[in-house]
Amino acid sequence: FLVGPTRCIIRQAAEKSCFICCKMGASITCCQTGCDRSFHLPCAPDGQCVTQYFGAYRSFCWEHSPRQALQPRPSQDNTCSICLDTVEDKVSYKTMGCPACQDARFHRQCIQRLALHAGISFRCPRCLNQEPFMMEMLTMGIRLRKRPPSWESDQEVRPSDQRHGRCDATTCLCPEGREHTEAEGPWQLWLCSSCSAEGTHQQCSSLENSTYSWECNTC
């Protein structure tokens, strides 16, 4: 049973079109004052949209997303500090850098995977800076997990800790909260088919009943 405010939010989302795929049911709106761009969570990477997974869980379209202000690189090494493949020669949505050493560069997907595995030990892969680096990555839309690094985790993990159990949509529409799940229906929790580290309620990401899998905006 949906209460009045929740029903209103769902109805408003159903009437909004995604500026990326142009389909209806866009439940996320850019937080910039005066911007009415809305989009689906799965469409966010294609539209270079940023979601901040802390505090108020704010989202921004490509035009109003936060930008990194880095100085020119001390070195001319145009390789990702994580996968060692080539990166762009300037920072962008797909290419990010460390605000501390100003030299490390990495792909957004690479640093996101590192963040999910490193947990509370997340730091720059080159200079090992942690505090300024972590805050910068959070602001730029990298999601962290408040848990020990995966390579240090205890082998005897409780079954309840093995499965992600939270809706990470920017706007969770479930009246029972982000951690409420049901076996089927609009509040069924879908986990990312690639990393299983992020989840969304079916309704919160406008997933159709015929959907077989879902990927988070990181993957």
C-alpha positions as CSV (number, residue, x, y, z in Angstrom):
1,F,0.0,0.0,0.0
2,L,1.4,3.4,-1.1
3,V,0.9,6.5,1.0
4,G,0.0,9.8,-0.6
5,P,3.5,11.4,-0.9
6,T,5.1,8.2,-2.2
7,R,2.3,7.7,-4.8
8,C,2.8,11.3,-5.9
9,I,6.6,10.8,-6.4
10,I,6.0,7.7,-8.4
11,R,3.4,9.5,-10.6
12,Q,5.7,12.4,-11.2
13,A,8.6,10.1,-12.2
14,A,6.3,8.2,-14.6
15,E,5.6,11.5,-16.3
16,K,9.3,12.5,-16.8
17,S,11.3,11.5,-19.8
18,C,15.0,10.5,-19.6
19,F,17.1,13.1,-21.5
20,I,19.5,10.3,-22.4
21,C,17.3,7.5,-23.8
22,C,14.1,9.7,-24.2
23,K,11.9,7.0,-22.5
24,M,9.5,7.8,-19.8
25,G,9.8,7.0,-16.1
26,A,13.0,8.9,-15.2
27,S,13.1,9.1,-11.4
28,I,16.3,11.0,-11.0
29,T,16.5,14.8,-11.5
30,C,19.6,17.0,-11.6
31,C,20.1,18.8,-8.3
32,Q,21.3,22.0,-9.9
33,T,18.7,24.8,-9.3
34,G,16.8,25.6,-12.5
35,C,17.8,22.4,-14.3
36,D,15.0,20.0,-15.1
37,R,17.0,17.2,-16.8
38,S,15.8,13.8,-15.5
39,F,17.3,10.4,-16.2
40,H,17.2,6.7,-15.3
41,L,19.9,5.3,-13.1
42,P,21.0,2.7,-15.7
43,C,21.3,5.5,-18.3
44,A,23.6,7.7,-16.1
45,P,27.0,6.5,-17.4
46,D,25.9,7.0,-21.0
47,G,24.9,10.6,-20.2
48,Q,28.1,11.2,-18.0
49,C,25.9,12.0,-15.0
50,V,27.3,11.9,-11.5
51,T,25.7,10.6,-8.4
52,Q,27.2,11.3,-5.0
53,Y,26.8,8.2,-2.7
54,F,26.9,10.0,0.6
55,G,24.9,12.6,2.5
56,A,21.8,13.6,0.5
57,Y,22.7,11.3,-2.4
58,R,22.7,14.2,-4.9
59,S,22.8,13.6,-8.7
60,F,23.9,15.9,-11.5
61,C,23.5,15.9,-15.2
62,W,26.6,16.1,-17.5
63,E,26.5,19.9,-17.6
64,H,26.3,20.5,-13.8
65,S,28.4,17.5,-12.6
66,P,31.4,18.4,-10.4
67,R,34.7,18.8,-12.2
68,Q,38.2,18.1,-11.0
69,A,40.6,21.0,-10.8
70,L,44.0,19.4,-11.3
71,Q,47.3,21.0,-12.2
72,P,49.3,19.8,-15.3
73,R,50.9,16.4,-14.7
74,P,54.5,16.4,-13.5
75,S,55.2,13.4,-15.7
76,Q,54.1,12.5,-19.2
77,D,53.0,9.0,-18.3
78,N,49.6,8.7,-19.9
79,T,48.7,5.3,-18.4
80,C,46.1,4.3,-15.8
81,S,47.8,3.7,-12.4
82,I,45.6,0.7,-11.9
83,C,45.2,-1.2,-15.2
84,L,48.2,0.4,-17.0
85,D,46.2,1.0,-20.1
86,T,46.3,4.4,-21.9
87,V,44.2,7.2,-20.4
88,E,43.3,10.6,-21.9
89,D,45.9,13.4,-21.6
90,K,43.4,15.5,-19.6
91,V,40.8,14.8,-16.8
92,S,37.3,14.1,-17.9
93,Y,34.3,12.1,-16.9
94,K,36.1,8.8,-17.8
95,T,39.6,9.9,-16.7
96,M,40.2,11.0,-13.2
97,G,43.2,12.0,-11.1
98,C,44.5,12.3,-7.5
99,P,44.2,15.8,-6.0
100,A,47.1,15.1,-3.6
101,C,50.0,14.0,-5.8
102,Q,48.4,15.6,-9.0
103,D,50.1,12.9,-11.0
104,A,48.1,9.7,-10.8
105,R,45.6,9.2,-13.5
106,F,43.0,6.3,-13.8
107,H,39.9,5.3,-15.6
108,R,36.6,5.9,-13.7
109,Q,35.7,2.3,-13.9
110,C,39.1,1.2,-12.6
111,I,39.0,3.5,-9.5
112,Q,35.4,2.5,-8.8
113,R,36.3,-1.2,-8.7
114,L,39.3,-0.5,-6.5
115,A,37.1,1.5,-4.1
116,L,34.6,-1.4,-3.8
117,H,37.4,-3.9,-3.0
118,A,39.5,-1.6,-0.8
119,G,36.7,-0.4,1.5
120,I,38.0,1.6,4.4
121,S,41.5,1.3,3.1
122,F,40.8,3.1,-0.1
123,R,43.6,5.5,-1.1
124,C,45.5,6.8,-4.1
125,P,47.1,3.8,-5.8
126,R,50.2,5.9,-6.5
127,C,51.0,8.3,-3.6
128,L,48.8,6.4,-1.0
129,N,47.1,9.6,0.2
130,Q,43.8,8.8,1.8
131,E,41.7,11.7,3.3
132,P,41.8,14.4,0.6
133,F,41.8,11.7,-2.1
134,M,38.8,9.8,-0.6
135,M,36.7,13.0,-0.3
136,E,37.5,14.0,-3.8
137,M,36.4,10.6,-5.1
138,L,33.2,10.7,-3.1
139,T,32.4,14.2,-4.6
140,M,33.1,12.9,-8.1
141,G,30.6,10.0,-7.7
142,I,32.8,7.1,-6.6
143,R,31.0,4.8,-4.2
144,L,32.8,3.4,-1.2
145,R,32.0,0.5,1.0
146,K,32.4,0.8,4.8
147,R,34.0,-2.5,5.3
148,P,37.6,-4.0,5.5
149,P,39.4,-4.7,2.2
150,S,38.2,-7.7,0.4
151,W,41.7,-9.2,0.5
152,E,41.6,-9.1,4.3
153,S,38.1,-10.3,4.9
154,D,37.5,-13.2,7.2
155,Q,36.7,-16.4,5.4
156,E,33.9,-17.2,7.9
157,V,31.5,-14.5,6.7
158,R,27.9,-14.7,7.8
159,P,25.4,-15.4,5.0
160,S,23.7,-12.1,5.6
161,D,26.9,-10.3,4.8
162,Q,27.5,-12.0,1.5
163,R,24.7,-10.2,-0.4
164,H,24.2,-6.5,-0.8
165,G,20.8,-5.6,0.6
166,R,20.2,-1.9,0.0
167,C,18.6,0.3,-2.7
168,D,21.3,2.7,-4.0
169,A,19.0,4.7,-6.3
170,T,19.4,8.4,-5.9
171,T,15.7,8.7,-5.0
172,C,14.4,5.6,-3.3
173,L,10.6,5.5,-3.7
174,C,10.0,2.6,-1.3
175,P,7.8,3.7,1.7
176,E,9.6,1.2,3.9
177,G,13.1,2.5,3.2
178,R,16.2,1.6,1.2
179,E,16.7,-1.8,3.0
180,H,13.2,-3.1,2.5
181,T,13.0,-5.9,-0.1
182,E,10.2,-8.2,-1.4
183,A,10.4,-11.4,-3.4
184,E,8.7,-9.8,-6.4
185,G,6.9,-6.7,-7.5
186,P,8.1,-3.0,-7.4
187,W,10.1,-3.4,-4.2
188,Q,12.1,-6.4,-5.4
189,L,15.8,-5.6,-5.0
190,W,17.9,-6.0,-8.1
191,L,21.7,-6.4,-7.7
192,C,24.1,-5.3,-10.4
193,S,24.7,-8.3,-12.7
194,S,28.4,-7.3,-13.0
195,C,29.7,-6.4,-9.5
196,S,26.8,-7.2,-7.2
197,A,27.9,-4.3,-5.1
198,E,25.0,-2.0,-5.8
199,G,21.3,-2.6,-5.9
200,T,18.0,-0.9,-6.8
201,H,14.4,-1.5,-6.3
202,Q,12.6,-2.4,-9.5
203,Q,10.4,0.7,-9.2
204,C,13.2,3.1,-8.3
205,S,15.0,2.5,-11.6
206,S,11.9,2.0,-13.7
207,L,12.7,-1.6,-14.5
208,E,10.1,-3.4,-16.5
209,N,8.7,-6.8,-15.5
210,S,10.4,-8.3,-18.5
211,T,13.8,-7.2,-17.4
212,Y,16.2,-10.1,-16.7
213,S,19.3,-8.2,-15.5
214,W,20.4,-4.8,-14.4
215,E,23.8,-3.0,-14.2
216,C,24.7,-0.2,-11.9
217,N,26.0,3.1,-13.4
218,T,29.5,2.2,-12.4
219,C,29.6,-1.0,-14.5
